[in-house]
Every structure is written in C-alpha cells, then in structure tokens.
Amino acid sequence: MRPVAVDEITGIWSYLLTIDWTETWILCLLGFHLLCYTLIYITRRTGAAQAVLFVFMLMVVYFSENINEKAAEHWRLFSKQQYFDSNGLFISLLLSTPLLLGCMAIVMLWLWEVSQLMVSLKTKQIQRQAKKQEAEQKEKKK
C-alpha cells in the first residue's frame, strides 16, 4: 500500500480504509484495546480497580502526542508505513478515541452505581421512617 497524502483524505472511513490492518503492531494495538474493554467489564463492581484503570487510560491519552512524536521518529522499526502525521490523526483515531470511549463507559458504570446507591439509601430511609411512625403509633395507643 502506498502512503496516503493528507489532501487525499475525504473522511474518517476513507482514511481507515488506507490502513494496513495486517501489521502486527496494529493487531497488538487492537488487542490492547480489547484487553482494556475486558478489564472494564471484569472490574465493573470494583471501584478502586476501575479508578486505576481509568487513570491509566487517561494518562495514555494525555501522552498520546508524545507517543505520536516518538513513533513518527522510529516508525521504520515496527511499521511498513509512516502513519504518524504531525496532526495526530492516526494516533487520535486508533489510540485515543477507543481509550476515551472506555473511560466514558467507566464513568457511565460509576453513574449507574451511584444511582443504585441512592435508590438503596432512599429505600432504607423510607423503611426507617415507616418503622419510626409505627412505633410512635403503638406508643400513642398505650
């Protein structure tokens, strides 16, 4: 495959079609994302583990510009093509976007957990209030 010029890119889909998906390092990157999503699922009930995963994923996104620069310098060591442009389109699409989607999934899981805790708390408050009223009514009858 020949490298694609920036002015030839008409959309994200056309850009994704120019990528050689058989390159080992790209398959490893996809495996990394699969591992991250699997860990999100496995740790869905463990807040501390998810917090560590969340911070790790955000740190990778934060340093993606540096990763892009280093990969642009040394791409011949691991790739057949130069994918790492100065605008960071490739690294944004294939590294940062999936990680940010994973972080968004973690936040949604946290919001779900908080909503369940709020429902549980309110239910216990109502039950306690009902018991208190029942005890007061029994005392009035005496």
N, C-alpha and C positions, 0 to 999 in steps of 0.2 A: 504494500500500500504506500502511496506517496503522501507526504505531509500535506495537510490542508492549509491553505492561506486563510488568514483571518477574514479577508473580504469575501471569501467563498462561503462562509458560514451564514446560512439564512435562518437558522433556528436551532434550538437545542436538539431536536430529533435528528436533523441533518448532521449536526456535529457528532452526536453519539454514534451514528452510522459509520463515521470515519475511523472510529477507534477499533484497533485490532484486539478483540476480546479474548483471543487465544494466548496472549502474552502471559507468562507465568506470574509476573508481579501484579498484573491486573486481576488475575484469578485469586491471588493471595489477598489483594485488597478487598475483593468481594467476599472472600472467606472471613476476613476481619470484620466486615460489616455484619455478616451472618452471625458470627460469634458475639458481637455486641448486642444484636437483637435477641439472641438466645439468652444471654446473661440478663437482659432486661426482663425477659419472661420469667426466668428462674428466680430472680431476686424481687419479683413483684410484691412479695409480702415482707421483705426485709428492707426497712428504711435506710439503715446505715450502709448496707452493701450497695443499694441503689444510689445513695448520695456519693459514694466513692466513684462508682461508675459514671454518674452524671458529671462530676468534676473532671474525671479523666477525659471523657468525651469532649467537654467544653475546652479543656486545655489543648487537645489535639486540634480542634477548630481554631483556637486562638493562635497556635503556632503554625497553621497551615501556610501562611505567607512565607515563613522561614523555610518550611519543608519544600515549598514550591521553588524557592530560590536555590536551595541545595540540590534538589532533583534536576533543575534546569542546568546546573553546572556539571552534574555527574550522570546524566541520563544514559550515556553510552555504556555504562557499567551494567545496566539492568534492563534496558529497553531497546527495541528495534527502531522506534520513532521518538522524535522530540515532541512530547505532549505538553510540556510545561512552559506556557507562554507568560509574558510579563503581566498580562491582565489577570491571570489566575483562573481562567475559565475551567480548565480541566480539573484542577485541584478542588475548585469550588463544587463542581458537579459530582465528581467521583469520591471525594473525601468529606468535604464539609457538609454538603446537603444531607447525605444519609445519616451522618452523626447528629446533625441538628434535628432531624426528624426523630431520631432515637431519643434525644433529650426532650423533645416535645412529648413523646409517648410517656417518658418518665414523669414529667410534670402532670400529664393527664391522670396517670396512675396515682400520683400523690393527691391530686384534687379529688379523685374518687374515694381514696382512703379517708381524707378529711371529711368529705360529705357523709360517709358511713359512720365515722366517729361522732359527728354532730347529730345524726339521727339517733344513734345509740344513747348519747348523752341526754337528748331531749326526752326519749322514751323513759329513761331512768328517772329523770326529773318529774315527769308526769306520774309515774308509778309511786314515787316517794310522796308527792303531793296528795295523791289519792289515799295512800295509807295514813297520812297525817290527818286528812279530813275524816277518814273513817274512825280513827282513834278519838278525835275530838267529838264526833257524834256519839260514840259509845260513852264517853265521859259525861256528856250532857244528859243522856238517858238515865244515868245513875243517880 
